[in-house]
Amino acid sequence: MKSRLLYLLKFYALTVLMFLAAKVVFMLCNRSTGTFTVVDVKDVLLHGLSLDLSTALYFLIVPFLFCALSVWVRLPQWILRAYRALVAVMLALAFVADTSLYAFWKYKLDATCLQYLETPTEATASVSVGYLLVRLLVLIALIWLIYKAYGTLTTSPSRKKEATVETLLYVLLIPFIAIGIRGGLAESTTNVGQVYFSQNQFLNHSAVNPVFSFLSSFEKTANYVPDYQFMSADERAQLMNGLYSTESISPDTLLRTQRPNIVVVLMESCGGIFTEEIGHRKDIMPQLARLTREGVYFANFYANSYRTDRGTLCTWSGYPSFPRTSVMKMPAKTRFLPGIAKTLQKEGYRTSYLYGGDVNFTNMRCYLVTSGFEQLHWMKDYAAEEQKTAKWGVRDDITFETLYQQIVQSDSGEHYLWGYSTLSSHEPWDVPTHRLKDPILNAFNYLDECIGRFIDQLRQTPQWDNLLIVFLPDHGFSYGDVGEEHPEHDHVPMLWLGGALKAPRRIHQLCNQTDLPATLLGQMGIAHDEFTFSRDVMSRGYTYPFAVHTYNNGITMRDSTGFAVFDLNANRIVVNQSTNSELLIKKGKAILQTAAEHLKELGVGS
């Protein structure tokens, strides 16, 4: 029994060691692409280890089953030899392809490479015969070395008297293997973004396990962009004409200064239905209602999407949302997106992001780092007891206090951008206060209390005078009879506060969450041409106000003619509250088709 268990342990350890060695070789072979030090190599190995440990467990499944079954049935050894050969080929192909292709693609190995197999002539046109021959020889040698390395591991038959005990032990190991593959018991599962740790993208890419990157790229449910071919290119271009302008023309000025310190707070699930202004509820968020009268309130502001990963990206990159596609889960794409933080970095701003939950969830870490945030402060930076204050991580009153301390301790000689995502207003609604009987409404009341306390504290500090705080939700929320097809579902609050504002205002322009980058940068006098789907709603050039939203498999559109919803599954308009729903939905389809084509081309050839 000991021999067999030791065999499994050695098999697993050897696989992990191969992954680590492959990282070092990858960095050395691509050193002309990215600079690094010995310390960087250590950091790459450490940060990438969690993904290596998880991926190695996939390769352990067959030997594990072989050992478990052969306790009772004598299985031929050629099965393990054949499997060793298969693993050797898989690993060698992944290592060689990843190391070789990175110099051309600048991103990790994924399923994209398979499409080039249909046209091998084009795929090899940019390299010499000698280049291909060297890679082929390296591949063959590596297959042989890996096969021989696994061949040094041996196992022996079990003694029948130990069969029951050994079988029980295997059964007990199954949950640990499953949890290891999943990446733990936290909300987030194993993903590429969990290993990102640096502003140097070469180091992040070096930390990614190429086998996992390749296999995970086959996922179609969350990160696949379908072909939205609703109309011809000419008709689509005609409908898109005038919808998005990337220029700020004499914008109406809201700020006293063009270089304030900025805080952007994404309020988890904070649909307008919970507010006094939109939902006419005075009991849920009274602090927000009070603050609305003291700042600049955007009265006709609408969320673009229905999930945090989508809404976060819409907010910071001004990029459209998709019904069944999470762009945040596409590291090869997100690194080419614009970002408020990335733009402000160029203006000398220090950038940081705060989130009390697992920053690895839905590849959030990867997106935040590549979009320009230098420092990430998340759940693991808190004490163990604080990490358990809410199911999703550290509750909001604690993280709001962290944000407050970051602001008041900031260097007065620097410019700052702080990003922050709240989390307590999320199922299971586990908050420390109990003012309202309904747990959902009570959670938003708790968020409101945190907001009011945070702003009142900041007013008493010298930092207030040069501060702009932007509150907006990551997405709306379905509650009661207000679902995705309800006109008010995506109507959400956006409020600007702080001493950097000239005066309280109410903005009535119809606009989207994706318009924040262009509007904010326009107020600062900073060009925002790269935010092609973001509009400066304070610009004189904003002549056609509209708002678009996507959900699971539908599109909602609204403009001055009214509101309409199109169901992509049913292929029909399901809500018709516009004087011209057909044209309104056509524009929504044109936006979705254009955005999908843009996403597919994003980074191609770069």
C-alpha positions as CSV (number, residue, x, y, z in Angstrom):
1,M,0.0,0.0,0.0
2,K,2.8,2.4,0.9
3,S,4.5,1.8,-2.4
4,R,1.4,2.7,-4.4
5,L,0.6,5.8,-2.4
6,L,4.2,6.9,-2.7
7,Y,4.0,6.3,-6.4
8,L,1.0,8.7,-6.7
9,L,2.8,11.3,-4.6
10,K,5.9,11.1,-6.7
11,F,3.9,11.3,-9.9
12,Y,2.1,14.4,-8.7
13,A,5.4,16.0,-7.4
14,L,7.2,15.3,-10.7
15,T,4.4,16.9,-12.7
16,V,4.5,20.0,-10.6
17,L,8.3,20.2,-10.9
18,M,8.0,20.0,-14.7
19,F,5.6,22.9,-14.6
20,L,8.0,25.0,-12.5
21,A,11.0,24.1,-14.8
22,A,8.9,25.0,-17.8
23,K,8.3,28.5,-16.4
24,V,12.0,29.1,-16.0
25,V,12.7,27.9,-19.5
26,F,9.8,30.1,-20.8
27,M,11.3,33.2,-19.2
28,L,14.8,32.5,-20.4
29,C,13.7,31.8,-24.0
30,N,11.5,34.9,-24.1
31,R,13.9,37.2,-22.2
32,S,14.0,39.6,-25.2
33,T,10.3,40.1,-24.8
34,G,10.3,41.0,-21.1
35,T,13.0,41.9,-18.6
36,F,13.3,40.2,-15.3
37,T,15.6,39.6,-12.3
38,V,16.3,36.5,-10.2
39,V,13.8,37.8,-7.7
40,D,11.2,38.1,-10.5
41,V,11.7,34.4,-11.3
42,K,11.1,33.5,-7.7
43,D,7.9,35.6,-7.6
44,V,6.7,34.0,-10.8
45,L,7.2,30.5,-9.4
46,L,5.5,31.3,-6.1
47,H,2.5,33.2,-7.6
48,G,2.0,30.5,-10.3
49,L,2.3,27.6,-7.9
50,S,-1.4,27.5,-7.0
51,L,-2.4,27.0,-10.7
52,D,0.4,24.4,-11.1
53,L,-0.8,22.4,-8.1
54,S,-4.4,22.4,-9.4
55,T,-3.5,21.5,-13.0
56,A,-1.2,18.6,-11.9
57,L,-4.1,17.0,-10.1
58,Y,-5.9,16.5,-13.5
59,F,-2.9,14.4,-14.7
60,L,-3.0,12.4,-11.5
61,I,-6.6,11.2,-12.1
62,V,-5.7,8.2,-14.3
63,P,-2.9,6.9,-12.1
64,F,-5.1,7.3,-9.1
65,L,-7.9,5.3,-10.7
66,F,-5.4,2.7,-11.9
67,C,-4.1,2.2,-8.4
68,A,-7.6,2.2,-6.8
69,L,-9.0,-0.4,-9.3
70,S,-5.9,-2.6,-9.3
71,V,-6.4,-3.2,-5.5
72,W,-9.1,-5.7,-6.6
73,V,-8.3,-6.4,-10.2
74,R,-4.9,-7.1,-11.7
75,L,-4.5,-4.5,-14.5
76,P,-1.7,-4.7,-17.2
77,Q,1.2,-2.3,-16.8
78,W,1.0,-1.2,-20.4
79,I,-2.0,1.0,-19.4
80,L,0.3,3.2,-17.3
81,R,3.0,3.1,-20.0
82,A,0.5,4.3,-22.6
83,Y,-0.7,7.0,-20.3
84,R,2.8,8.2,-19.6
85,A,3.4,8.5,-23.3
86,L,0.2,10.5,-23.7
87,V,1.1,12.8,-20.9
88,A,4.6,13.2,-22.3
89,V,3.2,14.3,-25.6
90,M,0.7,16.7,-24.1
91,L,3.2,18.4,-21.8
92,A,5.9,18.6,-24.4
93,L,3.5,20.1,-27.0
94,A,2.2,22.6,-24.4
95,F,5.7,23.7,-23.3
96,V,7.2,24.0,-26.7
97,A,4.2,25.7,-28.3
98,D,3.7,28.1,-25.4
99,T,7.4,29.1,-25.3
100,S,7.6,29.5,-29.1
101,L,4.3,31.3,-29.8
102,Y,4.6,33.8,-27.0
103,A,7.2,35.8,-29.0
104,F,4.6,36.3,-31.7
105,W,1.3,36.5,-29.8
106,K,2.4,38.1,-26.5
107,Y,-0.2,36.0,-24.6
108,K,-0.3,32.5,-23.2
109,L,-1.2,29.4,-25.1
110,D,-4.9,28.9,-25.8
111,A,-7.2,27.2,-28.2
112,T,-6.7,30.0,-30.7
113,C,-3.7,28.1,-32.1
114,L,-5.9,25.2,-33.3
115,Q,-7.6,27.4,-35.9
116,Y,-4.2,27.7,-37.7
117,L,-4.0,24.0,-38.2
118,E,-6.5,24.3,-41.0
119,T,-4.1,26.5,-42.9
120,P,-0.6,25.2,-42.0
121,T,1.0,27.1,-44.9
122,E,-0.1,30.5,-43.5
123,A,0.7,29.4,-40.0
124,T,4.3,28.7,-40.8
125,A,4.8,31.5,-43.4
126,S,6.6,33.8,-41.0
127,V,9.2,31.4,-39.8
128,S,12.0,29.5,-41.5
129,V,12.4,25.8,-42.0
130,G,15.3,25.8,-39.6
131,Y,13.1,27.4,-36.9
132,L,10.5,24.7,-37.4
133,L,13.2,21.9,-37.5
134,V,14.7,23.1,-34.2
135,R,11.3,23.1,-32.5
136,L,10.5,19.7,-33.8
137,L,13.8,18.2,-32.5
138,V,13.2,19.9,-29.1
139,L,9.7,18.5,-29.0
140,I,10.9,15.0,-29.7
141,A,13.7,15.2,-27.2
142,L,11.3,16.6,-24.6
143,I,8.7,13.9,-25.1
144,W,11.4,11.3,-24.6
145,L,12.8,13.0,-21.5
146,I,9.3,13.4,-19.9
147,Y,8.4,9.8,-20.7
148,K,11.6,8.5,-19.2
149,A,11.2,10.7,-16.1
150,Y,7.8,9.2,-15.4
151,G,9.2,5.8,-16.2
152,T,11.5,6.0,-13.2
153,L,8.4,5.8,-10.9
154,T,7.3,2.3,-10.1
155,T,4.5,0.7,-8.1
156,S,3.9,-2.8,-6.8
157,P,0.7,-4.9,-6.4
158,S,-1.3,-4.6,-3.2
159,R,-1.5,-7.4,-0.6
160,K,-5.0,-8.6,-0.4
161,K,-5.2,-8.3,3.3
162,E,-4.7,-4.5,2.9
163,A,-7.2,-4.2,0.1
164,T,-10.2,-2.9,2.2
165,V,-8.1,-0.4,4.1
166,E,-6.4,0.9,0.9
167,T,-9.7,1.2,-0.9
168,L,-11.2,3.2,2.0
169,L,-8.1,5.5,1.9
170,Y,-8.6,6.1,-1.9
171,V,-12.3,7.0,-1.3
172,L,-11.3,9.5,1.4
173,L,-8.7,11.1,-1.0
174,I,-11.3,11.8,-3.7
175,P,-12.8,15.0,-2.0
176,F,-9.3,16.4,-1.5
177,I,-8.4,15.9,-5.2
178,A,-11.7,17.5,-6.3
179,I,-11.2,20.5,-4.0
180,G,-7.7,20.8,-5.2
181,I,-8.7,20.9,-8.8
182,R,-11.5,23.4,-8.0
183,G,-8.9,25.6,-6.2
184,G,-10.4,25.4,-2.7
185,L,-13.7,26.0,-1.0
186,A,-13.9,29.7,-1.7
187,E,-16.5,31.3,-4.1
188,S,-14.0,31.6,-6.9
189,T,-12.7,28.6,-8.8
190,T,-9.3,28.1,-10.3
191,N,-8.7,30.6,-13.1
192,V,-5.8,32.1,-15.0
193,G,-6.2,35.5,-13.4
194,Q,-5.4,34.2,-9.9
195,V,-1.7,34.2,-10.6
196,Y,-1.5,37.8,-11.8
197,F,0.6,39.9,-9.4
198,S,2.6,42.5,-11.3
199,Q,2.2,45.5,-13.5
200,N,4.8,43.8,-15.7
201,Q,2.6,41.6,-18.0
202,F,5.5,39.4,-19.0
203,L,5.8,38.2,-15.4
204,N,2.1,37.6,-15.1
205,H,2.1,35.6,-18.3
206,S,5.1,33.6,-17.1
207,A,3.3,32.6,-14.0
208,V,0.3,31.2,-16.0
209,N,0.3,27.4,-16.4
210,P,0.2,26.8,-20.2
211,V,-1.8,23.6,-20.0
212,F,-4.5,25.2,-17.9
213,S,-4.5,28.2,-20.1
214,F,-5.1,26.0,-23.1
215,L,-7.8,23.8,-21.6
216,S,-9.7,26.7,-20.0
217,S,-9.9,28.5,-23.3
218,F,-12.3,25.9,-24.6
219,E,-14.9,27.1,-22.2
220,K,-17.9,28.4,-24.1
221,T,-20.4,29.3,-21.5
222,A,-18.8,32.4,-20.1
223,N,-16.1,33.6,-22.5
224,Y,-17.3,32.6,-25.9
225,V,-18.3,35.3,-28.3
226,P,-21.0,34.1,-30.7
227,D,-21.5,35.4,-34.2
228,Y,-24.2,38.1,-33.9
229,Q,-25.0,38.4,-37.6
230,F,-28.3,40.3,-37.4
231,M,-27.7,42.5,-40.5
232,S,-25.4,43.4,-43.3
233,A,-22.2,45.4,-42.7
234,D,-23.7,48.4,-44.6
235,E,-27.0,48.4,-42.6
236,R,-25.0,48.0,-39.3
237,A,-22.7,50.9,-40.2
238,Q,-25.7,53.1,-41.0
239,L,-27.4,52.3,-37.7
240,M,-24.2,52.9,-35.7
241,N,-23.5,56.3,-37.3
242,G,-23.7,58.9,-34.6
243,L,-24.3,56.5,-31.7
244,Y,-20.8,56.9,-30.2
245,S,-18.6,59.9,-30.2
246,T,-15.1,59.8,-28.7
247,E,-14.7,63.6,-28.6
248,S,-15.6,66.1,-25.8
249,I,-16.9,69.3,-27.3
250,S,-17.0,72.2,-24.9
251,P,-18.3,70.0,-22.0
252,D,-20.4,71.5,-19.3
253,T,-18.0,71.8,-16.4
254,L,-18.9,70.2,-13.1
255,L,-15.5,70.4,-11.4
256,R,-13.5,73.2,-9.7
257,T,-10.2,71.5,-10.7
258,Q,-9.2,69.3,-13.5
259,R,-6.9,67.2,-11.3
260,P,-8.9,66.0,-8.3
261,N,-8.1,62.9,-6.3
262,I,-10.8,60.4,-7.4
263,V,-12.6,57.6,-5.6
264,V,-14.9,55.3,-7.6
265,V,-17.2,53.1,-5.5
266,L,-19.0,50.3,-7.1
267,M,-22.0,49.5,-4.9
268,E,-22.8,45.8,-5.1
269,S,-26.2,45.1,-6.8
270,C,-27.6,48.6,-5.8
271,G,-30.6,48.9,-8.1
272,G,-32.5,52.1,-8.2
273,I,-35.6,50.4,-6.9
274,F,-34.0,50.6,-3.4
275,T,-33.6,54.4,-3.6
276,E,-35.9,57.3,-3.0
277,E,-35.2,59.0,-6.3
278,I,-36.0,55.9,-8.5
279,G,-37.9,53.4,-6.3
280,H,-39.6,56.0,-4.1
281,R,-38.5,54.2,-1.0
282,K,-37.5,56.5,1.8
283,D,-36.8,53.8,4.4
284,I,-34.1,51.8,2.7
285,M,-31.3,54.3,1.7
286,P,-32.0,57.6,3.4
287,Q,-28.3,58.6,3.5
288,L,-28.0,58.3,-0.3
289,A,-31.1,60.4,-0.7
290,R,-29.6,63.1,1.6
291,L,-26.3,63.0,-0.3
292,T,-28.1,63.2,-3.7
293,R,-29.2,66.7,-2.8
294,E,-25.6,67.6,-2.0
295,G,-23.8,66.4,-5.1
296,V,-24.2,65.9,-8.8
297,Y,-26.8,63.3,-9.4
298,F,-27.3,61.6,-12.8
299,A,-31.1,61.0,-12.8
300,N,-31.3,58.9,-16.0
301,F,-28.4,56.6,-15.6
302,Y,-28.6,52.9,-16.6
303,A,-26.5,49.8,-16.0
304,N,-25.1,47.9,-19.0
305,S,-25.2,44.4,-17.6
306,Y,-26.4,42.1,-14.9
307,R,-23.3,40.6,-13.3
308,T,-20.4,42.1,-11.3
309,D,-17.6,40.9,-13.7
310,R,-19.5,42.5,-16.6
311,G,-20.4,45.7,-14.8
312,T,-17.0,46.3,-13.4
313,L,-15.4,46.1,-16.8
314,C,-18.2,48.4,-18.3
315,T,-17.4,50.9,-15.6
316,W,-13.6,51.0,-15.8
317,S,-13.1,50.3,-19.5
318,G,-16.3,51.8,-20.9
319,Y,-16.7,48.6,-22.9
320,P,-20.0,47.0,-23.8
321,S,-21.5,44.0,-22.1
322,F,-22.6,40.7,-23.7
323,P,-25.5,38.4,-23.0
324,R,-23.4,35.2,-22.3
325,T,-19.9,36.4,-22.5
326,S,-17.7,37.6,-19.7
327,V,-14.9,39.7,-21.2
328,M,-13.2,39.8,-17.8
329,K,-12.5,36.1,-18.2
330,M,-10.5,36.7,-21.4
331,P,-7.0,37.7,-20.3
332,A,-5.8,37.7,-23.9
333,K,-8.4,40.4,-24.7
334,T,-8.6,42.5,-21.5
335,R,-5.0,43.6,-21.7
336,F,-5.9,45.5,-24.9
337,L,-8.8,47.3,-23.4
338,P,-8.6,50.9,-22.3
339,G,-9.0,51.7,-18.6
340,I,-9.6,54.8,-16.5
341,A,-6.7,53.7,-14.2
342,K,-4.4,53.1,-17.2
343,T,-5.2,56.6,-18.6
344,L,-4.8,58.4,-15.3
345,Q,-1.5,56.6,-14.7
346,K,-0.1,58.4,-17.7
347,E,-1.2,61.6,-16.0
348,G,0.9,60.8,-12.9
349,Y,-1.9,59.3,-10.8
350,R,-1.2,56.6,-8.2
351,T,-3.8,53.8,-8.6
352,S,-5.1,51.2,-6.2
353,Y,-8.2,49.0,-5.8
354,L,-9.9,47.7,-2.7
355,Y,-12.2,44.7,-2.5
356,G,-13.1,42.8,0.6
357,G,-13.7,39.5,-1.3
358,D,-11.7,37.1,-3.3
359,V,-10.0,39.2,-6.0
360,N,-9.4,36.1,-8.0
361,F,-13.1,35.6,-8.6
362,T,-14.0,35.7,-12.3
363,N,-10.4,36.7,-13.2
364,M,-10.9,40.0,-11.4
365,R,-7.2,40.3,-10.4
366,C,-6.0,39.9,-13.9
367,Y,-8.4,42.5,-15.2
368,L,-7.6,45.1,-12.5
369,V,-3.9,44.7,-12.9
370,T,-4.0,44.9,-16.7
371,S,-6.4,47.9,-16.6
372,G,-3.9,50.0,-14.7
373,F,-4.3,49.4,-10.9
374,E,-0.9,49.2,-9.3
375,Q,-2.0,48.1,-5.8
376,L,-4.7,45.6,-4.9
377,H,-6.0,45.3,-1.3
378,W,-8.3,42.4,-0.8
379,M,-9.7,39.8,1.6
380,K,-6.3,38.1,2.3
381,D,-4.9,41.4,3.5
382,Y,-7.2,41.3,6.5
383,A,-7.0,39.4,9.7
384,A,-8.5,35.9,9.8
385,E,-11.5,37.0,11.9
386,E,-12.2,39.9,9.6
387,Q,-12.2,37.6,6.6
388,K,-15.1,35.7,8.1
389,T,-17.3,38.7,8.8
390,A,-19.4,38.0,5.7
391,K,-19.9,35.0,3.4
392,W,-18.2,36.8,0.5
393,G,-15.3,38.1,2.7
394,V,-14.8,41.3,4.7
395,R,-18.0,43.2,5.3
396,D,-18.5,46.8,4.1
397,D,-18.1,48.8,7.3
398,I,-14.6,47.4,7.7
399,T,-13.5,48.0,4.1
400,F,-15.1,51.5,4.0
401,E,-12.8,52.3,7.0
402,T,-9.8,50.9,5.1
403,L,-10.7,53.2,2.2
404,Y,-11.0,56.1,4.5
405,Q,-7.6,55.5,6.0
406,Q,-6.0,55.1,2.6
407,I,-7.4,58.5,1.6
408,V,-6.5,60.4,4.8
409,Q,-3.0,58.9,4.8
410,S,-2.3,59.8,1.2
411,D,0.6,62.0,0.2
412,S,-0.6,65.5,-0.5
413,G,1.9,65.9,-3.2
414,E,0.5,63.0,-5.3
415,H,-2.6,62.5,-7.3
416,Y,-4.6,59.4,-6.5
417,L,-7.3,57.1,-8.0
418,W,-8.9,54.7,-5.6
419,G,-11.3,52.0,-6.9
420,Y,-13.5,50.1,-4.4
421,S,-16.1,47.4,-4.8
422,T,-18.5,46.8,-1.9
423,L,-19.9,43.3,-1.3
424,S,-22.3,43.0,1.7
425,S,-25.4,43.8,-0.4
426,H,-25.3,40.4,-1.9
427,E,-26.9,37.1,-1.1
428,P,-27.0,35.7,1.7
429,W,-27.4,39.3,3.0
430,D,-25.4,38.7,6.1
431,V,-24.9,42.2,7.6
432,P,-24.5,43.2,11.3
433,T,-27.5,45.5,11.4
434,H,-31.2,44.5,11.5
435,R,-33.3,47.6,11.0
436,L,-35.6,46.2,8.3
437,K,-37.3,42.9,8.4
438,D,-36.7,42.0,4.8
439,P,-33.1,40.7,4.7
440,I,-32.5,42.1,1.2
441,L,-33.8,45.6,2.0
442,N,-31.9,45.4,5.3
443,A,-28.6,44.7,3.5
444,F,-29.0,47.8,1.3
445,N,-29.9,49.8,4.4
446,Y,-26.7,48.7,5.9
447,L,-24.8,49.7,2.8
448,D,-26.5,53.1,3.0
449,E,-25.4,53.5,6.6
450,C,-21.8,52.8,5.6
451,I,-21.9,55.3,2.8
452,G,-23.3,58.1,5.0
453,R,-20.7,57.5,7.7
454,F,-17.9,57.4,5.1
455,I,-18.9,60.7,3.5
456,D,-19.5,62.5,6.8
457,Q,-16.0,61.4,8.0
458,L,-14.3,62.6,4.9
459,R,-16.0,66.0,5.1
460,Q,-14.0,66.7,8.2
461,T,-10.6,66.0,6.5
462,P,-8.4,68.4,4.5
463,Q,-8.5,65.8,1.7
464,W,-12.1,66.6,1.0
465,D,-11.4,69.9,-0.8
466,N,-9.7,68.2,-3.7
467,L,-11.7,65.0,-3.7
468,L,-14.2,63.6,-6.2
469,I,-16.2,60.5,-5.1
470,V,-18.3,58.7,-7.6
471,F,-20.9,56.2,-6.4
472,L,-22.6,53.9,-8.9
473,P,-23.7,50.2,-8.9
474,D,-22.0,47.4,-10.7
475,H,-25.4,46.3,-11.9
476,G,-29.1,46.5,-11.1
477,F,-31.1,43.9,-9.2
478,S,-34.3,41.8,-9.7
479,Y,-36.6,42.3,-6.7
480,G,-40.3,41.6,-6.4
481,D,-42.0,42.2,-9.8
482,V,-39.0,44.2,-11.1
483,G,-37.2,41.8,-13.4
484,E,-34.9,42.2,-16.4
485,E,-37.8,43.1,-18.6
486,H,-39.1,45.9,-16.3
487,P,-38.3,49.5,-17.4
488,E,-36.8,50.3,-14.0
489,H,-34.7,47.2,-13.5
490,D,-31.5,48.8,-14.9
491,H,-32.3,52.4,-13.8
492,V,-29.6,52.9,-11.2
493,P,-28.1,55.9,-9.2
494,M,-24.9,57.6,-10.1
495,L,-23.8,60.3,-7.7
496,W,-20.7,62.5,-7.7
497,L,-19.7,64.0,-4.3
498,G,-16.7,65.9,-2.9
499,G,-15.1,69.3,-2.5
500,A,-13.8,69.1,-6.1
501,L,-17.3,69.8,-7.4
502,K,-18.5,73.3,-8.2
503,A,-22.0,72.9,-6.9
504,P,-24.9,70.5,-6.5
505,R,-26.5,69.6,-9.9
506,R,-29.1,67.2,-11.3
507,I,-28.1,65.8,-14.7
508,H,-31.1,64.6,-16.8
509,Q,-29.2,63.2,-19.8
510,L,-30.1,59.6,-20.6
511,C,-26.8,57.7,-20.3
512,N,-25.1,54.4,-19.6
513,Q,-22.6,53.0,-17.1
514,T,-20.1,52.7,-20.0
515,D,-20.2,56.5,-20.3
516,L,-18.3,57.1,-17.0
517,P,-14.8,57.0,-18.5
518,A,-15.4,59.5,-21.3
519,T,-17.5,61.8,-19.0
520,L,-14.9,61.8,-16.2
521,L,-11.9,62.2,-18.5
522,G,-13.8,64.9,-20.4
523,Q,-14.2,66.8,-17.2
524,M,-10.5,66.5,-16.6
525,G,-9.6,67.7,-20.1
526,I,-8.0,64.3,-21.0
527,A,-8.5,62.8,-24.4
528,H,-10.5,59.6,-24.4
529,D,-10.4,58.5,-28.1
530,E,-9.5,54.9,-27.2
531,F,-12.8,54.5,-25.2
532,T,-14.7,53.8,-28.4
533,F,-18.0,52.8,-26.7
534,S,-18.0,55.5,-24.1
535,R,-19.6,58.9,-24.5
536,D,-19.1,62.2,-22.7
537,V,-22.6,63.0,-21.7
538,M,-21.6,66.5,-20.7
539,S,-20.3,67.3,-24.1
540,R,-22.2,69.4,-26.7
541,G,-21.6,66.6,-29.1
542,Y,-23.8,64.2,-27.1
543,T,-26.8,64.6,-29.4
544,Y,-28.5,61.2,-29.3
545,P,-29.0,60.0,-25.7
546,F,-29.8,56.3,-25.3
547,A,-29.1,53.4,-23.0
548,V,-28.4,49.8,-23.9
549,H,-28.4,46.8,-21.6
550,T,-27.8,43.1,-22.0
551,Y,-28.8,40.2,-19.8
552,N,-28.6,36.4,-20.0
553,N,-29.9,36.3,-23.5
554,G,-31.6,39.5,-24.2
555,I,-31.1,43.2,-25.1
556,T,-32.9,46.2,-23.7
557,M,-32.9,49.6,-25.4
558,R,-34.3,53.0,-24.5
559,D,-34.2,56.5,-26.0
560,S,-36.6,59.4,-26.3
561,T,-39.1,57.1,-28.1
562,G,-39.4,54.7,-25.1
563,F,-38.3,51.3,-24.0
564,A,-38.1,47.9,-25.7
565,V,-36.7,44.4,-24.9
566,F,-35.6,41.8,-27.4
567,D,-35.3,38.1,-26.5
568,L,-32.4,36.4,-28.4
569,N,-33.8,32.9,-27.7
570,A,-37.3,33.7,-28.8
571,N,-35.9,36.0,-31.6
572,R,-38.6,38.6,-31.0
573,I,-39.5,41.8,-29.2
574,V,-41.0,40.8,-25.8
575,V,-41.5,44.3,-24.4
576,N,-42.8,47.1,-26.6
577,Q,-43.1,50.4,-24.8
578,S,-41.6,52.6,-27.6
579,T,-43.2,54.5,-30.4
580,N,-40.7,52.7,-32.8
581,S,-39.6,49.5,-31.1
582,E,-38.4,47.9,-34.4
583,L,-35.9,50.7,-35.0
584,L,-34.9,50.9,-31.4
585,I,-34.1,47.2,-31.2
586,K,-32.3,47.3,-34.6
587,K,-29.9,49.8,-33.1
588,G,-29.4,47.5,-30.1
589,K,-28.6,44.6,-32.4
590,A,-26.2,46.8,-34.3
591,I,-24.4,47.7,-31.1
592,L,-24.2,44.1,-30.1
593,Q,-23.0,42.9,-33.5
594,T,-20.4,45.7,-33.6
595,A,-19.2,45.0,-30.1
596,A,-18.8,41.3,-30.8
597,E,-16.8,41.9,-34.0
598,H,-14.7,44.4,-32.1
599,L,-14.0,41.9,-29.3
600,K,-13.0,39.2,-31.8
601,E,-10.5,41.5,-33.5
602,L,-9.2,42.9,-30.2
603,G,-5.5,42.2,-30.0
604,V,-5.4,40.2,-33.2
605,G,-2.1,41.0,-35.0
606,S,-0.8,43.0,-32.0
